[in-house]
Amino acid sequence: MLPQIDNTDIFHFNPAYCFIDTQNTSTDNVKFFLEYIATGGKIQTDETGKRIIDMLPSSPEKIVETANSTSSYLSPQLVHFYLLLFWKAGVLTRESISIIDNSKQNDKETIITHPYSTDRSLRISVVIVTFFGKKFIRQNLESVYAQTLPADEVIVVDNASKDETLDIIRDNFPNTTVIKNPVNYHYAKAVNIGVKSSSGDLVIILNQDLVLEKDFIEKLHLRYLAEEDKNKAAAIVPQMRFNKMRTFINGIGNFITEKNWGSDNYFCVVDIGQFDSLKYVGSACFGAVMVTRSGWEAIGPLDEINRSFYEDTDWSIRVHLGGMKILAAPQAIVYHEFGGSYPSGLKLKLVARNRMRFVLKHLKGKALKLYFTKYLKQDIKNVLSFLRSRSYRNIYYYMMAYLRLTADLPGIFRYRSRNKHDEEFIAHFFTKAAPYVALGNKELNPVIDLYTIRSYYYFTQQEGFVYPTEPIVYI
């Protein structure tokens, strides 16, 4: 049961937000945008959302009554969802609010109240990868050292930064162990170096552009302790939120489909309690993840040929093929400076190569044919689009991606010859654990409108709704 709003609660529009110019894509589809003034972050809504906000301050009961008196009917359930989502997103404030929240009676209680003090025999390491990180590293490490459950060691692996990153660490965080790579090894190899150098039974891997909630490590640790079969636990995945819009989810794990690039799961979703029963995800995002030492040794390190991007998806499918699990810890919150760390051109080259490399390396049968064909068609379409727009540099990056992919083919075929799992078993990777959700618009802004409410949030408040408690197959 998710939070319910009392009909007598009074909601106010938060002055930290403002409406900005609307975009009219058609005569029947008007979009409105709310801007968080402090950061410039935007939320897209629709005419219904705008109407409800225009009636504030008011109670849900009064909004329904006013709308019905003007022949513009709004159902109590719909008003409830708009107000709940806008409130949880920070757009609204409330007074004399009474929340009936039965979610504390479910699995969340058993997950987050387990006494971690009973098992501090486990060492916890933190590994942070940096590259020209002076903009991020101070607040990152400040949040690491402010944890309610301190790490036993903090290791920074620096990919040959030429800015003040290492000076900031040396002058302000003297207890941090720094490993200086002579050149930029990229993310996968740097992570492998850090994990190999660490001594923890549990190792938290972090990108540099993150800020941790104070109980982040504690919540990850508690989720691990709550797992009955710890020998099968390879990784624990937190809830990552946008640093620019801290009430919206950046991702809880990630996923890939036969269309577009891989994406973070639950992208731009508002957490209204629907994740309290979420125990597993299909794929871990290595921007922020805790891995177990036993899982790392059983599955092996990240594939360094990927350098960056899809290295976590590659590792995750190997987890499933190895009969292990990726746990979800949505109560562990970390904030991400979305899009803050990687040059766009190099990113295009790596993503284009690595997603096709993933398909050729792991998939078989119908799945191989489907994904390979879809990705190839999309790449051709993108190149033609770049030709029309004279974006020759992006065409160059695509060419380099496919040349490198061709050079990788011998190694890919060697891996395939050792992969004895059948087609059906491998296909299960795409259907593990919770369903895939992404609610952002084309500009990657969060959306709260009729479509997102009816297609997702209604579903999460159905009686008896819980996310799967075991990895299952949806198709």
DAZI-V699424 format. One record per backbone hydrogen bond with DSSP energy under -1.0 kcal/mol. NH is the residue of the N-H (numbers start at 1). CO is the residue of the C=O. Records with the same first field share a line. If there is no record, write none. Layout:
BEGIN
NH = CO, CO
END
This chain:
BEGIN
4 = 100
9 = 6
10 = 95
11 = 58
12 = 93
14 = 91
17 = 14
18 = 35
20 = 33
23 = 31
25 = 29
31 = 23
32 = 45
34 = 43
35 = 18
36 = 41
37 = 16
40 = 36
43 = 34
44 = 446
45 = 32
50 = 46
51 = 47
52 = 48
53 = 49
54 = 50
56 = 53
58 = 11
61 = 7
63 = 59
64 = 60
65 = 61
66 = 62
67 = 63
68 = 64
69 = 65
71 = 68
72 = 67
79 = 75
80 = 76
81 = 77
82 = 78
83 = 79
84 = 80
85 = 81
86 = 82
87 = 83
88 = 84
89 = 85
90 = 87
91 = 86
92 = 86
93 = 12
95 = 10
100 = 4
105 = 102
106 = 103
109 = 106
111 = 107
112 = 108
113 = 109
118 = 115
119 = 116
125 = 202
126 = 153
127 = 204
128 = 155
129 = 206
130 = 157
136 = 133
137 = 133
140 = 136
141 = 137
142 = 138
143 = 139
144 = 140
145 = 141
148 = 214
152 = 124
153 = 124
155 = 126
156 = 177
157 = 128
158 = 179
159 = 130
160 = 158
168 = 164
169 = 165
170 = 166
171 = 167
172 = 168
173 = 169
176 = 173
177 = 154
179 = 156
181 = 158
188 = 307
190 = 186
191 = 187
192 = 188
193 = 189
194 = 190
195 = 191
196 = 192
197 = 193
198 = 194
201 = 123
202 = 123
203 = 291
204 = 125
205 = 289
206 = 127
207 = 287
211 = 335
213 = 333
216 = 213
219 = 215
220 = 216
221 = 217
222 = 218
223 = 219
224 = 220
225 = 221
226 = 222
227 = 224
230 = 228
232 = 229
233 = 230
234 = 325
235 = 325
236 = 290
237 = 327
239 = 332
240 = 251
241 = 334
242 = 248
243 = 336
248 = 245
249 = 269
250 = 240
251 = 240
252 = 265
254 = 283
255 = 263
263 = 255
265 = 253
266 = 437
267 = 437
268 = 249
269 = 266
276 = 273
278 = 275
281 = 326
288 = 285
289 = 205
290 = 236
291 = 203
292 = 234
293 = 201
296 = 292
297 = 293
298 = 294
299 = 295
300 = 296
306 = 303
308 = 306
314 = 310
315 = 311
316 = 312
317 = 313
318 = 314
319 = 315
320 = 316
321 = 317
322 = 318
323 = 320
324 = 319
325 = 232
327 = 235
328 = 279
329 = 237
332 = 329
334 = 239
335 = 211
336 = 241
337 = 209
338 = 336
340 = 337
347 = 343
348 = 344
349 = 345
350 = 346
351 = 347
352 = 348
353 = 349
354 = 350
355 = 351
357 = 353
358 = 354
359 = 355
360 = 356
361 = 357
362 = 358
363 = 359
369 = 365
370 = 366
371 = 367
372 = 368
373 = 369
374 = 370
375 = 371
376 = 372
377 = 373
378 = 374
379 = 375
380 = 376
381 = 377
382 = 378
383 = 379
384 = 380
385 = 381
386 = 382
387 = 383
388 = 384
389 = 385
391 = 386
392 = 390
395 = 391
396 = 392
397 = 393
398 = 394
399 = 395
400 = 396
401 = 397
402 = 398
403 = 399
404 = 400
405 = 401
406 = 402
407 = 403
408 = 404
409 = 406
412 = 408
413 = 409
414 = 410
415 = 411
416 = 412
417 = 413
418 = 415
419 = 415
420 = 418
426 = 422
427 = 423
429 = 426
430 = 427
431 = 428
439 = 267
441 = 445
444 = 441
448 = 44
453 = 449
454 = 450
455 = 451
456 = 452
457 = 452
458 = 453
460 = 456
461 = 458
462 = 459
465 = 462
END
